[in-house]
Amino acid sequence: MYQNHERSLLVVWLLISLIVIAVIGALSTLSWIQYTKEILAGIPIDDVRTDLINSNTSIIRTIQSSLSIASVVAFLLWFYRAHQNIAIGGLYGLRYTHGWAVGGFFIPFLNLVRPYRAMSEVYRGSLALAEEMEVELWQSLPISPLVKWWWVLFWVRVASSRISNSMLESVGAFNDLLSGFWVLFASDLVDVAAALVTIFLIRDITQMQTKAQSNHFVIKLYPGGEK
């Protein structure tokens, strides 16, 4: 089995950075919410304050977008290796290849279910190898609630982000603007929750695969494999 610890650390640190910037983004959104409420209450628009909040928000969202992209790339590299490891471990009846496990994230409609099933496969396989169970029985193992929460929060995050962007791009009145900011604030909170769940899930799977490797519970599939 291949070492995956360094890849997992990279993803975790990127996700921690993403959590920090998401919290900062949420605080920035609260500034917009407060400012919008003041305008609705009759306080005149302050151009200097508007420019300052807008400038800060632009910087924060740029950093957040960059970290999101880096996190996705690092996560997919980790995920590919994690799926590869359960195959090297000698599990029978894998539903996906390593490439399709990752590629399922990018195919419309298929990405509604395949990543969840592939992650479930990785979790069950890692658990079976770590606990030295009969490899033929691994598909019947239960999965952690983290897997389900990871997938639910992923789609909630996607949906809330798109809704907030749509609302803020088609603003017709300050009340609409306020509603858009509240959805954006909720989206930042979902980002934090999704990142935390992903960190815990990555930690658990990586620890199980490290334990499996230390147990030398690897079946020789091809010349040069470990026994």
Stockholm file with secondary structure:
# STOCKHOLM 1.0

chainA/1-227         MYQNHERSLLVVWLLISLIVIAVIGALSTLSWIQYTKEILAGIPIDDVRTDLINSNTSIIRTIQSSLSIASVVAFLLWFYRAHQNIAIGGLYGLRYTHGWAVGGFFIPFLNLVRPYRAMSEVYRGSLALAEEMEVELWQSLPISPLVKWWWVLFWVRVASSRISNSMLESVGAFNDLLSGFWVLFASDLVDVAAALVTIFLIRDITQMQTKAQSNHFVIKLYPGGEK
#=GR chainA/1-227 SS CCCCHHHHHHHHHHHHHHHHHHHHHHHHHHHHHHHHHHHHTTCCCCHHHHHHHHHHHHHHHHHHHHHHHHHHHHHHHHHHHHHHHHHHTTCSCCSSCHHHHHHTTTSTTGGGTHHHHHHHHHHHHHHHHHTTCCGGGGGGSCCCHHHHHHHHHHHHHHHHHHHHHHHHHTCCSHHHHHHHHHHHHHHHHHHHHHHHHHHHHHHHHHHHHHHHHHTTCCCCCSTTCCC
#=GC SS_cons         CCCCHHHHHHHHHHHHHHHHHHHHHHHHHHHHHHHHHHHHTTCCCCHHHHHHHHHHHHHHHHHHHHHHHHHHHHHHHHHHHHHHHHHHTTCSCCSSCHHHHHHTTTSTTGGGTHHHHHHHHHHHHHHHHHTTCCGGGGGGSCCCHHHHHHHHHHHHHHHHHHHHHHHHHTCCSHHHHHHHHHHHHHHHHHHHHHHHHHHHHHHHHHHHHHHHHHTTCCCCCSTTCCC
//
